[in-house]
Amino acid sequence: MGWLSQKVGNWATKVQRVELEQFVARLKAMDSSEIGFLLAVATDRRHALNKMYGWDLLEPSLVEAGDTTAALKLGQLIKALQRDNNLPISAALMVWLHTLRSANNLDLRSLGRDMWGELSRGFGSIYDAAQSFGESGGKVLDLADFQVFPAGLTPKPL
């Protein structure tokens, strides 16, 4: 049965690699204000997921160790949001799904660092994006620690 498990694992990694490559390519096409908006919503959702599930997504390996279904739960939540046409929130949660996957799979780690390198381009625009979001939706976003990279995914590690 070990060979089947390995085949499934290899297939899953290939699929996740393609999805992450596509996500990074989309980030590269965005300007810093667009990324700031995505990062503002993603940061707020990180805090919401912490309250909902107790996940500290800045420590993605610990999240996975404590809840082996975390990525599956996120994937299901993203699909539900996409069905409801809630694209900004689903895109923001994709940040955390890719974070979990890449932090816990060395074959994806470099792409995860690339993703966070692109996301960091939005650091300077995040407060304006959050203000714009609040004006349009009436919600104040929690931006605490937005500039902290998840463990293992610092874009240019030492």
Disulfide bonds with the S-S distance in Angstrom:
none
